């Protein structure tokens, strides 16, 4: 019987050590989760140090705004014998203006021509008087 009581004592001691080591691991994992919870840490820091965060954001914005912009150089080779572009633009504007005036003046003639072609086979009837 003494042997049985010693075995129970050893298993109880072993169970206690296992429970103790589980508690240590649980505490370590909880602490690790607490330390690695960065979003919560940032929110708490923003609540306690709002002025510091806002001023840091303003400083970063000013720094980015003051950085010199990249200046890109574009080299254009002139066309040989192509004439001046300003002159071509002026000529195109003149031609478009002349076409608009001509279209306005020729519109009644074109409408009459189409009317005679489409309605040419239909006899003309005098309008009725009521």
VMD Tcl script that builds the backbone (N, CA, C; Angstrom):
set m [mol new atoms 390]
animate dup $m
set s [atomselect $m all]
$s set {name element resname resid chain x y z} {
  {N N UNK 1 A 0.793 -1.179 0.000}
  {CA C UNK 1 A 0.000 0.000 0.000}
  {C C UNK 1 A 0.849 1.262 0.000}
  {N N UNK 2 A 1.977 1.161 0.569}
  {CA C UNK 2 A 2.832 2.323 0.615}
  {C C UNK 2 A 3.281 2.708 -0.777}
  {N N UNK 3 A 3.439 1.680 -1.615}
  {CA C UNK 3 A 3.850 1.954 -2.985}
  {C C UNK 3 A 2.749 2.694 -3.730}
  {N N UNK 4 A 1.525 2.338 -3.518}
  {CA C UNK 4 A 0.400 2.984 -4.181}
  {C C UNK 4 A 0.265 4.424 -3.734}
  {N N UNK 5 A 0.506 4.705 -2.473}
  {CA C UNK 5 A 0.391 6.070 -1.980}
  {C C UNK 5 A 1.500 6.935 -2.557}
  {N N UNK 6 A 2.683 6.350 -2.759}
  {CA C UNK 6 A 3.795 7.085 -3.336}
  {C C UNK 6 A 3.550 7.411 -4.806}
  {N N UNK 7 A 2.894 6.473 -5.485}
  {CA C UNK 7 A 2.574 6.729 -6.889}
  {C C UNK 7 A 1.569 7.866 -7.015}
  {N N UNK 8 A 0.589 7.876 -6.144}
  {CA C UNK 8 A -0.413 8.952 -6.179}
  {C C UNK 8 A 0.245 10.291 -5.880}
  {N N UNK 9 A 1.208 10.263 -4.967}
  {CA C UNK 9 A 1.902 11.488 -4.612}
  {C C UNK 9 A 2.728 11.996 -5.792}
  {N N UNK 10 A 3.393 11.066 -6.530}
  {CA C UNK 10 A 4.206 11.450 -7.684}
  {C C UNK 10 A 3.329 11.966 -8.822}
  {N N UNK 11 A 2.200 11.314 -9.062}
  {CA C UNK 11 A 1.309 11.777 -10.142}
  {C C UNK 11 A 0.680 13.112 -9.781}
  {N N UNK 12 A 0.366 13.304 -8.510}
  {CA C UNK 12 A -0.189 14.592 -8.078}
  {C C UNK 12 A 0.838 15.706 -8.230}
  {N N UNK 13 A 2.102 15.365 -7.875}
  {CA C UNK 13 A 3.167 16.344 -8.017}
  {C C UNK 13 A 3.389 16.679 -9.492}
  {N N UNK 14 A 3.371 15.630 -10.328}
  {CA C UNK 14 A 3.543 15.817 -11.777}
  {C C UNK 14 A 2.379 16.627 -12.363}
  {N N UNK 15 A 1.160 16.348 -11.929}
  {CA C UNK 15 A -0.007 17.111 -12.395}
  {C C UNK 15 A 0.106 18.566 -11.979}
  {N N UNK 16 A 0.604 18.824 -10.795}
  {CA C UNK 16 A 0.798 20.201 -10.329}
  {C C UNK 16 A 1.832 20.929 -11.169}
  {N N UNK 17 A 2.931 20.238 -11.509}
  {CA C UNK 17 A 3.966 20.853 -12.358}
  {C C UNK 17 A 3.423 21.159 -13.746}
  {N N UNK 18 A 2.619 20.244 -14.279}
  {CA C UNK 18 A 2.017 20.454 -15.606}
  {C C UNK 18 A 1.076 21.659 -15.567}
  {N N UNK 19 A 0.254 21.738 -14.527}
  {CA C UNK 19 A -0.666 22.869 -14.403}
  {C C UNK 19 A 0.109 24.172 -14.251}
  {N N UNK 20 A 1.186 24.135 -13.479}
  {CA C UNK 20 A 2.011 25.328 -13.279}
  {C C UNK 20 A 2.659 25.773 -14.600}
  {N N UNK 21 A 3.205 24.806 -15.372}
  {CA C UNK 21 A 3.837 25.162 -16.654}
  {C C UNK 21 A 2.798 25.667 -17.659}
  {N N UNK 22 A 1.582 25.108 -17.611}
  {CA C UNK 22 A 0.509 25.613 -18.489}
  {C C UNK 22 A 0.177 27.060 -18.138}
  {N N UNK 23 A 0.122 27.359 -16.865}
  {CA C UNK 23 A -0.172 28.709 -16.423}
  {C C UNK 23 A 0.920 29.677 -16.880}
  {N N UNK 24 A 2.181 29.251 -16.795}
  {CA C UNK 24 A 3.289 30.099 -17.249}
  {C C UNK 24 A 3.198 30.344 -18.748}
  {N N UNK 25 A 2.923 29.296 -19.532}
  {CA C UNK 25 A 2.797 29.438 -20.992}
  {C C UNK 25 A 1.614 30.339 -21.331}
  {N N UNK 26 A 0.480 30.162 -20.627}
  {CA C UNK 26 A -0.696 30.990 -20.884}
  {C C UNK 26 A -0.386 32.457 -20.593}
  {N N UNK 27 A 0.304 32.729 -19.512}
  {CA C UNK 27 A 0.668 34.086 -19.146}
  {C C UNK 27 A 1.622 34.692 -20.176}
  {N N UNK 28 A 2.580 33.881 -20.649}
  {CA C UNK 28 A 3.524 34.377 -21.662}
  {C C UNK 28 A 2.827 34.676 -22.980}
  {N N UNK 29 A 1.907 33.803 -23.397}
  {CA C UNK 29 A 1.179 34.023 -24.652}
  {C C UNK 29 A 0.289 35.253 -24.543}
  {N N UNK 30 A -0.354 35.441 -23.381}
  {CA C UNK 30 A -1.191 36.626 -23.181}
  {C C UNK 30 A -0.337 37.891 -23.237}
  {N N UNK 31 A 0.829 37.852 -22.604}
  {CA C UNK 31 A 1.736 39.005 -22.650}
  {C C UNK 31 A 2.227 39.280 -24.060}
  {N N UNK 32 A 2.517 38.223 -24.813}
  {CA C UNK 32 A 2.971 38.380 -26.199}
  {C C UNK 32 A 1.871 38.997 -27.058}
  {N N UNK 33 A 0.631 38.538 -26.870}
  {CA C UNK 33 A -0.487 39.130 -27.614}
  {C C UNK 33 A -0.632 40.611 -27.272}
  {N N UNK 34 A -0.483 40.924 -26.008}
  {CA C UNK 34 A -0.586 42.316 -25.572}
  {C C UNK 34 A 0.512 43.160 -26.208}
  {N N UNK 35 A 1.726 42.644 -26.255}
  {CA C UNK 35 A 2.848 43.394 -26.821}
  {C C UNK 35 A 2.747 43.534 -28.338}
  {N N UNK 36 A 2.137 42.574 -29.010}
  {CA C UNK 36 A 2.060 42.609 -30.478}
  {C C UNK 36 A 0.777 43.247 -31.003}
  {N N UNK 37 A -0.061 43.787 -30.142}
  {CA C UNK 37 A -1.307 44.429 -30.572}
  {C C UNK 37 A -1.022 45.888 -30.934}
  {N N UNK 38 A -0.408 46.090 -32.123}
  {CA C UNK 38 A 0.013 47.425 -32.549}
  {C C UNK 38 A -1.150 48.372 -32.837}
  {N N UNK 39 A -2.236 47.922 -33.463}
  {CA C UNK 39 A -3.346 48.862 -33.690}
  {C C UNK 39 A -3.894 49.458 -32.386}
  {N N UNK 40 A -4.023 48.639 -31.347}
  {CA C UNK 40 A -4.513 49.140 -30.065}
  {C C UNK 40 A -3.511 50.118 -29.459}
  {N N UNK 41 A -2.221 49.802 -29.588}
  {CA C UNK 41 A -1.191 50.699 -29.066}
  {C C UNK 41 A -1.220 52.045 -29.784}
  {N N UNK 42 A -1.390 52.031 -31.117}
  {CA C UNK 42 A -1.450 53.286 -31.873}
  {C C UNK 42 A -2.681 54.114 -31.487}
  {N N UNK 43 A -3.832 53.461 -31.334}
  {CA C UNK 43 A -5.042 54.190 -30.939}
  {C C UNK 43 A -4.873 54.834 -29.568}
  {N N UNK 44 A -4.317 54.069 -28.633}
  {CA C UNK 44 A -4.111 54.607 -27.290}
  {C C UNK 44 A -3.101 55.760 -27.318}
  {N N UNK 45 A -2.059 55.601 -28.108}
  {CA C UNK 45 A -1.060 56.655 -28.214}
  {C C UNK 45 A -1.658 57.911 -28.848}
  {N N UNK 46 A -2.509 57.737 -29.851}
  {CA C UNK 46 A -3.140 58.893 -30.486}
  {C C UNK 46 A -4.071 59.596 -29.511}
  {N N UNK 47 A -4.780 58.819 -28.681}
  {CA C UNK 47 A -5.677 59.442 -27.698}
  {C C UNK 47 A -4.908 60.237 -26.658}
  {N N UNK 48 A -3.763 59.708 -26.236}
  {CA C UNK 48 A -3.020 60.392 -25.172}
  {C C UNK 48 A -2.123 61.498 -25.712}
  {N N UNK 49 A -1.594 61.339 -26.913}
  {CA C UNK 49 A -0.650 62.309 -27.482}
  {C C UNK 49 A -1.165 62.878 -28.805}
  {N N UNK 50 A -2.392 63.391 -28.818}
  {CA C UNK 50 A -3.017 63.864 -30.057}
  {C C UNK 50 A -2.233 65.008 -30.683}
  {N N UNK 51 A -1.808 65.967 -29.885}
  {CA C UNK 51 A -1.092 67.129 -30.410}
  {C C UNK 51 A 0.208 66.690 -31.087}
  {N N UNK 52 A 0.897 65.757 -30.477}
  {CA C UNK 52 A 2.147 65.265 -31.052}
  {C C UNK 52 A 1.914 64.596 -32.408}
  {N N UNK 53 A 0.877 63.765 -32.502}
  {CA C UNK 53 A 0.584 63.074 -33.760}
  {C C UNK 53 A 0.174 64.054 -34.854}
  {N N UNK 54 A -0.660 65.029 -34.523}
  {CA C UNK 54 A -1.115 66.004 -35.523}
  {C C UNK 54 A 0.049 66.864 -35.986}
  {N N UNK 55 A 0.887 67.292 -35.057}
  {CA C UNK 55 A 2.030 68.114 -35.465}
  {C C UNK 55 A 3.021 67.305 -36.301}
  {N N UNK 56 A 3.186 66.032 -35.994}
  {CA C UNK 56 A 4.065 65.194 -36.812}
  {C C UNK 56 A 3.494 65.038 -38.223}
  {N N UNK 57 A 2.173 64.876 -38.329}
  {CA C UNK 57 A 1.545 64.753 -39.648}
  {C C UNK 57 A 1.702 66.041 -40.448}
  {N N UNK 58 A 1.548 67.176 -39.789}
  {CA C UNK 58 A 1.719 68.471 -40.469}
  {C C UNK 58 A 3.167 68.623 -40.930}
  {N N UNK 59 A 4.109 68.250 -40.077}
  {CA C UNK 59 A 5.525 68.372 -40.442}
  {C C UNK 59 A 5.862 67.498 -41.649}
  {N N UNK 60 A 5.346 66.276 -41.681}
  {CA C UNK 60 A 5.600 65.392 -42.827}
  {C C UNK 60 A 4.961 65.974 -44.084}
  {N N UNK 61 A 3.750 66.527 -43.969}
  {CA C UNK 61 A 3.089 67.146 -45.120}
  {C C UNK 61 A 3.860 68.329 -45.659}
  {N N UNK 62 A 4.383 69.161 -44.765}
  {CA C UNK 62 A 5.169 70.328 -45.192}
  {C C UNK 62 A 6.456 69.875 -45.857}
  {N N UNK 63 A 7.084 68.842 -45.303}
  {CA C UNK 63 A 8.312 68.317 -45.902}
  {C C UNK 63 A 8.067 67.799 -47.315}
  {N N UNK 64 A 6.993 67.071 -47.490}
  {CA C UNK 64 A 6.680 66.525 -48.823}
  {C C UNK 64 A 6.354 67.657 -49.790}
  {N N UNK 65 A 5.642 68.676 -49.312}
  {CA C UNK 65 A 5.282 69.800 -50.190}
  {C C UNK 65 A 6.501 70.616 -50.585}
  {N N UNK 66 A 7.509 70.678 -49.728}
  {CA C UNK 66 A 8.674 71.499 -50.018}
  {C C UNK 66 A 9.728 70.773 -50.846}
  {N N UNK 67 A 9.571 69.469 -51.038}
  {CA C UNK 67 A 10.536 68.758 -51.868}
  {C C UNK 67 A 10.504 69.319 -53.276}
  {N N UNK 68 A 11.641 69.477 -53.894}
  {CA C UNK 68 A 11.639 70.023 -55.257}
  {C C UNK 68 A 11.001 69.033 -56.229}
  {N N UNK 69 A 10.180 69.583 -57.097}
  {CA C UNK 69 A 9.525 68.746 -58.097}
  {C C UNK 69 A 10.539 68.330 -59.153}
  {N N UNK 70 A 10.335 67.160 -59.677}
  {CA C UNK 70 A 11.236 66.678 -60.729}
  {C C UNK 70 A 10.904 67.422 -62.015}
  {N N UNK 71 A 11.904 68.006 -62.604}
  {CA C UNK 71 A 11.702 68.747 -63.845}
  {C C UNK 71 A 12.135 67.858 -65.002}
  {N N UNK 72 A 11.171 67.531 -65.815}
  {CA C UNK 72 A 11.450 66.660 -66.939}
  {C C UNK 72 A 11.678 67.511 -68.181}
  {N N UNK 73 A 12.788 67.275 -68.830}
  {CA C UNK 73 A 13.108 68.039 -70.025}
  {C C UNK 73 A 12.710 67.227 -71.252}
  {N N UNK 74 A 12.041 67.898 -72.159}
  {CA C UNK 74 A 11.612 67.259 -73.395}
  {C C UNK 74 A 12.285 67.993 -74.538}
  {N N UNK 75 A 12.975 67.252 -75.357}
  {CA C UNK 75 A 13.659 67.830 -76.503}
  {C C UNK 75 A 12.876 67.491 -77.765}
  {N N UNK 76 A 12.559 68.518 -78.548}
  {CA C UNK 76 A 11.802 68.346 -79.778}
  {C C UNK 76 A 12.682 68.788 -80.932}
  {N N UNK 77 A 12.793 67.906 -81.892}
  {CA C UNK 77 A 13.594 68.240 -83.064}
  {C C UNK 77 A 12.718 68.951 -84.083}
  {N N UNK 78 A 13.196 70.053 -84.640}
  {CA C UNK 78 A 12.372 70.770 -85.630}
  {C C UNK 78 A 12.293 69.982 -86.939}
  {N N UNK 79 A 11.134 70.084 -87.583}
  {CA C UNK 79 A 10.965 69.426 -88.884}
  {C C UNK 79 A 11.624 70.286 -89.955}
  {N N UNK 80 A 12.293 69.626 -90.853}
  {CA C UNK 80 A 12.985 70.341 -91.925}
  {C C UNK 80 A 12.013 70.547 -93.077}
  {N N UNK 81 A 11.817 71.798 -93.487}
  {CA C UNK 81 A 10.959 72.113 -94.635}
  {C C UNK 81 A 9.483 71.997 -94.333}
  {N N UNK 82 A 9.085 71.936 -93.094}
  {CA C UNK 82 A 7.675 71.767 -92.752}
  {C C UNK 82 A 6.926 73.064 -92.641}
  {N N UNK 83 A 7.598 74.186 -92.612}
  {CA C UNK 83 A 6.912 75.462 -92.454}
  {C C UNK 83 A 6.657 75.737 -90.990}
  {N N UNK 84 A 6.170 76.920 -90.738}
  {CA C UNK 84 A 5.916 77.316 -89.363}
  {C C UNK 84 A 4.542 76.816 -88.921}
  {N N UNK 85 A 4.439 76.255 -87.728}
  {CA C UNK 85 A 3.145 75.741 -87.268}
  {C C UNK 85 A 2.113 76.841 -87.070}
  {N N UNK 86 A 2.537 78.061 -86.665}
  {CA C UNK 86 A 1.571 79.131 -86.462}
  {C C UNK 86 A 0.880 79.496 -87.769}
  {N N UNK 87 A 1.644 79.473 -88.851}
  {CA C UNK 87 A 1.087 79.815 -90.155}
  {C C UNK 87 A 0.088 78.749 -90.604}
  {N N UNK 88 A 0.409 77.483 -90.363}
  {CA C UNK 88 A -0.506 76.399 -90.744}
  {C C UNK 88 A -1.792 76.472 -89.932}
  {N N UNK 89 A -1.695 76.822 -88.676}
  {CA C UNK 89 A -2.875 76.947 -87.834}
  {C C UNK 89 A -3.760 78.090 -88.321}
  {N N UNK 90 A -3.163 79.178 -88.715}
  {CA C UNK 90 A -3.913 80.310 -89.237}
  {C C UNK 90 A -4.610 79.947 -90.543}
  {N N UNK 91 A -3.904 79.223 -91.408}
  {CA C UNK 91 A -4.502 78.795 -92.679}
  {C C UNK 91 A -5.675 77.851 -92.445}
  {N N UNK 92 A -5.533 76.917 -91.494}
  {CA C UNK 92 A -6.623 75.978 -91.210}
  {C C UNK 92 A -7.841 76.716 -90.679}
  {N N UNK 93 A -7.654 77.704 -89.837}
  {CA C UNK 93 A -8.765 78.492 -89.325}
  {C C UNK 93 A -9.466 79.266 -90.426}
  {N N UNK 94 A -8.689 79.821 -91.342}
  {CA C UNK 94 A -9.273 80.563 -92.461}
  {C C UNK 94 A -10.104 79.639 -93.343}
  {N N UNK 95 A -9.571 78.442 -93.635}
  {CA C UNK 95 A -10.292 77.487 -94.492}
  {C C UNK 95 A -11.592 77.056 -93.824}
  {N N UNK 96 A -11.566 76.767 -92.521}
  {CA C UNK 96 A -12.786 76.359 -91.839}
  {C C UNK 96 A -13.823 77.476 -91.823}
  {N N UNK 97 A -13.400 78.704 -91.633}
  {CA C UNK 97 A -14.329 79.830 -91.672}
  {C C UNK 97 A -14.964 79.986 -93.041}
  {N N UNK 98 A -14.161 79.842 -94.104}
  {CA C UNK 98 A -14.684 79.961 -95.466}
  {C C UNK 98 A -15.670 78.833 -95.762}
  {N N UNK 99 A -15.376 77.613 -95.295}
  {CA C UNK 99 A -16.300 76.493 -95.514}
  {C C UNK 99 A -17.629 76.727 -94.797}
  {N N UNK 100 A -17.586 77.297 -93.606}
  {CA C UNK 100 A -18.821 77.552 -92.879}
  {C C UNK 100 A -19.683 78.578 -93.605}
  {N N UNK 101 A -19.068 79.639 -94.116}
  {CA C UNK 101 A -19.821 80.658 -94.862}
  {C C UNK 101 A -20.394 80.064 -96.142}
  {N N UNK 102 A -19.606 79.253 -96.848}
  {CA C UNK 102 A -20.080 78.637 -98.089}
  {C C UNK 102 A -21.228 77.679 -97.816}
  {N N UNK 103 A -21.146 76.905 -96.730}
  {CA C UNK 103 A -22.212 75.955 -96.409}
  {C C UNK 103 A -23.499 76.697 -96.064}
  {N N UNK 104 A -23.382 77.809 -95.395}
  {CA C UNK 104 A -24.568 78.597 -95.048}
  {C C UNK 104 A -25.228 79.161 -96.297}
  {N N UNK 105 A -24.418 79.618 -97.238}
  {CA C UNK 105 A -24.980 80.202 -98.460}
  {C C UNK 105 A -25.527 79.138 -99.408}
  {N N UNK 106 A -24.917 77.970 -99.448}
  {CA C UNK 106 A -25.342 76.935 -100.382}
  {C C UNK 106 A -26.430 76.023 -99.820}
  {N N UNK 107 A -26.782 76.158 -98.565}
  {CA C UNK 107 A -27.764 75.267 -97.965}
  {C C UNK 107 A -29.119 75.315 -98.676}
  {N N UNK 108 A -29.696 76.481 -98.985}
  {CA C UNK 108 A -30.996 76.485 -99.681}
  {C C UNK 108 A -30.917 75.804 -101.050}
  {N N UNK 109 A -29.797 75.979 -101.742}
  {CA C UNK 109 A -29.651 75.359 -103.060}
  {C C UNK 109 A -29.621 73.846 -102.926}
  {N N UNK 110 A -28.879 73.339 -101.953}
  {CA C UNK 110 A -28.766 71.890 -101.761}
  {C C UNK 110 A -30.100 71.307 -101.323}
  {N N UNK 111 A -30.840 71.978 -100.449}
  {CA C UNK 111 A -32.142 71.491 -99.992}
  {C C UNK 111 A -33.118 71.456 -101.161}
  {N N UNK 112 A -33.121 72.471 -102.014}
  {CA C UNK 112 A -34.004 72.506 -103.178}
  {C C UNK 112 A -33.660 71.392 -104.160}
  {N N UNK 113 A -32.362 71.138 -104.350}
  {CA C UNK 113 A -31.934 70.064 -105.245}
  {C C UNK 113 A -32.407 68.711 -104.735}
  {N N UNK 114 A -32.273 68.463 -103.463}
  {CA C UNK 114 A -32.716 67.179 -102.894}
  {C C UNK 114 A -34.231 67.063 -102.984}
  {N N UNK 115 A -34.941 68.141 -102.735}
  {CA C UNK 115 A -36.399 68.100 -102.806}
  {C C UNK 115 A -36.865 67.767 -104.223}
  {N N UNK 116 A -36.222 68.351 -105.239}
  {CA C UNK 116 A -36.635 68.070 -106.620}
  {C C UNK 116 A -36.290 66.640 -107.012}
  {N N UNK 117 A -35.190 66.096 -106.506}
  {CA C UNK 117 A -34.819 64.712 -106.847}
  {C C UNK 117 A -35.785 63.721 -106.204}
  {N N UNK 118 A -36.141 63.972 -104.936}
  {CA C UNK 118 A -37.007 63.034 -104.222}
  {C C UNK 118 A -38.447 63.212 -104.653}
  {N N UNK 119 A -38.915 64.409 -104.786}
  {CA C UNK 119 A -40.310 64.669 -105.107}
  {C C UNK 119 A -40.501 64.997 -106.589}
  {N N UNK 120 A -39.523 64.738 -107.407}
  {CA C UNK 120 A -39.601 65.082 -108.827}
  {C C UNK 120 A -40.683 64.316 -109.565}
  {N N UNK 121 A -40.974 63.093 -109.186}
  {CA C UNK 121 A -41.953 62.297 -109.906}
  {C C UNK 121 A -43.374 62.560 -109.422}
  {N N UNK 122 A -43.555 63.213 -108.305}
  {CA C UNK 122 A -44.883 63.495 -107.770}
  {C C UNK 122 A -45.373 64.807 -108.379}
  {N N UNK 123 A -46.574 64.799 -108.968}
  {CA C UNK 123 A -47.077 66.045 -109.561}
  {C C UNK 123 A -47.409 67.053 -108.465}
  {N N UNK 124 A -47.175 68.297 -108.805}
  {CA C UNK 124 A -47.457 69.349 -107.848}
  {C C UNK 124 A -48.934 69.695 -107.912}
  {N N UNK 125 A -49.544 69.780 -106.764}
  {CA C UNK 125 A -50.967 70.156 -106.707}
  {C C UNK 125 A -51.061 71.537 -106.089}
  {N N UNK 126 A -51.960 72.338 -106.610}
  {CA C UNK 126 A -52.102 73.672 -106.028}
  {C C UNK 126 A -52.697 73.577 -104.616}
  {N N UNK 127 A -52.358 74.457 -103.778}
  {CA C UNK 127 A -52.901 74.390 -102.406}
  {C C UNK 127 A -54.411 74.655 -102.421}
  {N N UNK 128 A -55.118 74.007 -101.557}
  {CA C UNK 128 A -56.568 74.162 -101.471}
  {C C UNK 128 A -56.925 75.448 -100.748}
  {N N UNK 129 A -58.018 75.996 -101.171}
  {CA C UNK 129 A -58.517 77.185 -100.502}
  {C C UNK 129 A -59.814 76.789 -99.837}
  {N N UNK 130 A -59.964 77.021 -98.638}
  {CA C UNK 130 A -61.169 76.644 -97.889}
  {C C UNK 130 A -62.107 77.762 -97.805}
}
mol reanalyze $m
mol bondsrecalc $m
mol representation Tube
mol addrep $m
